Amino acid sequence: MTVEAVNPKAYPLADSQLAITILDLVQQATNYKQLKKGANEATKTLNRGISEFVVMAADAEPLEILLHLPLLAEDKNVPYVFVPSKQALGRACGVTRPVIACSVTSNEASQLKTQIQQLKDAIEKLLI
């Protein structure tokens, strides 16, 4: 998926290196049961205040079906980022179907705490 082919509304879009890091952490979050898959479940985690960060696919068709998430994430001060491919996001989530949005949830006794914090900082740098 080329960056030019992605919808311009998909901002901030992770570059290829950051996208790999994000998908890697999403995969680890799946193993630790710290992941909610799908736009509806991502919305629920944001509303409940248990979301660490939200990852969305820039090639969702139509993209508007997940554009309520950035608004909600900004209200709740949760970082969010777009990755180029829903197919790759689905694979990272450990399912065979494409996934257009997922949310990494918080857990006090998590071993992913430091990695999540580093990634949140990297995502916030994109927004500046």
C-alpha positions as CSV (number, residue, x, y, z in Angstrom):
1,M,0.0,0.0,0.0
2,T,1.6,3.3,-1.1
3,V,1.2,6.4,1.1
4,E,-0.2,8.3,-1.9
5,A,-3.1,5.9,-2.3
6,V,-4.2,6.4,1.4
7,N,-7.1,8.8,2.2
8,P,-5.8,12.2,3.3
9,K,-8.3,12.2,6.2
10,A,-6.3,9.3,7.7
11,Y,-4.1,11.6,9.9
12,P,-1.7,10.9,11.6
13,L,-0.4,8.1,9.4
14,A,2.5,6.0,10.7
15,D,5.5,5.6,8.5
16,S,6.5,2.1,7.6
17,Q,9.0,1.7,10.5
18,L,6.5,3.0,13.1
19,A,3.7,0.8,11.6
20,I,5.8,-2.3,12.1
21,T,6.5,-1.3,15.7
22,I,2.8,-0.6,16.3
23,L,1.7,-3.9,14.7
24,D,4.3,-5.8,16.8
25,L,3.0,-4.3,20.0
26,V,-0.6,-5.0,18.9
27,Q,0.4,-8.6,18.4
28,Q,2.0,-8.8,21.9
29,A,-1.2,-7.1,23.4
30,T,-3.2,-9.9,21.8
31,N,-1.2,-12.5,23.7
32,Y,-1.6,-10.6,27.0
33,K,-5.4,-10.2,26.4
34,Q,-5.0,-6.4,26.3
35,L,-6.6,-5.8,22.9
36,K,-10.1,-5.0,21.7
37,K,-10.7,-5.5,18.0
38,G,-13.2,-3.5,15.9
39,A,-14.5,0.0,15.7
40,N,-17.4,-0.7,18.1
41,E,-15.2,-2.3,20.8
42,A,-12.6,0.5,20.4
43,T,-15.4,3.0,21.0
44,K,-16.4,1.2,24.2
45,T,-12.9,1.2,25.6
46,L,-12.6,4.9,25.0
47,N,-15.9,5.6,26.7
48,R,-14.9,3.4,29.7
49,G,-11.5,5.1,29.9
50,I,-9.5,1.9,29.7
51,S,-7.8,2.6,26.4
52,E,-4.1,3.2,26.2
53,F,-4.1,4.0,22.5
54,V,-6.2,3.4,19.4
55,V,-4.9,2.0,16.0
56,M,-7.0,2.4,12.9
57,A,-6.6,1.2,9.3
58,A,-6.3,4.0,6.7
59,D,-7.7,1.8,3.9
60,A,-11.1,1.3,5.6
61,E,-13.8,1.7,3.0
62,P,-15.5,4.2,3.5
63,L,-13.1,5.7,5.9
64,E,-15.9,7.7,7.6
65,I,-17.0,4.6,9.5
66,L,-14.2,5.0,11.9
67,L,-13.7,8.8,11.9
68,H,-15.7,9.2,15.1
69,L,-12.7,7.5,16.9
70,P,-10.2,10.4,16.6
71,L,-12.7,12.8,18.0
72,L,-13.5,10.6,20.9
73,A,-9.8,9.9,21.5
74,E,-9.0,13.6,21.5
75,D,-11.7,14.2,24.1
76,K,-10.3,11.5,26.3
77,N,-6.6,12.5,25.7
78,V,-5.8,9.1,24.2
79,P,-3.2,8.9,21.4
80,Y,-4.4,7.5,18.1
81,V,-2.7,6.5,14.9
82,F,-3.5,5.2,11.4
83,V,-1.6,2.2,9.8
84,P,-1.8,1.7,6.1
85,S,-3.3,-1.8,5.9
86,K,-6.4,-3.3,7.5
87,Q,-5.2,-6.7,6.4
88,A,-2.0,-6.4,8.3
89,L,-3.8,-5.0,11.3
90,G,-6.1,-8.0,11.3
91,R,-3.1,-10.3,11.1
92,A,-1.4,-8.5,14.0
93,C,-4.7,-8.9,16.0
94,G,-4.5,-12.6,15.5
95,V,-7.6,-13.0,13.3
96,T,-8.0,-14.0,9.7
97,R,-10.4,-11.1,8.9
98,P,-9.3,-7.5,8.2
99,V,-9.6,-5.3,11.3
100,I,-10.2,-1.5,10.7
101,A,-9.7,-0.4,14.3
102,C,-8.4,-1.8,17.6
103,S,-7.6,-0.5,21.0
104,V,-4.8,-1.5,23.4
105,T,-6.3,-1.5,26.9
106,S,-4.6,-0.6,30.2
107,N,-3.7,-3.1,32.8
108,E,-1.8,-2.2,36.0
109,A,0.3,-5.4,36.2
110,S,1.1,-5.4,32.5
111,Q,4.6,-6.4,31.2
112,L,3.9,-4.2,28.2
113,K,3.8,-1.0,30.2
114,T,7.2,0.4,29.1
115,Q,6.6,-0.6,25.5
116,I,3.2,1.0,25.5
117,Q,4.6,4.2,27.0
118,Q,7.4,4.4,24.4
119,L,4.9,3.9,21.5
120,K,2.5,6.5,23.0
121,D,5.3,9.0,23.0
122,A,6.2,8.1,19.4
123,I,2.5,8.6,18.3
124,E,2.3,11.9,20.1
125,K,5.4,13.1,18.3
126,L,3.5,12.5,15.0
127,L,0.7,14.8,16.1
128,I,3.1,17.7,16.7
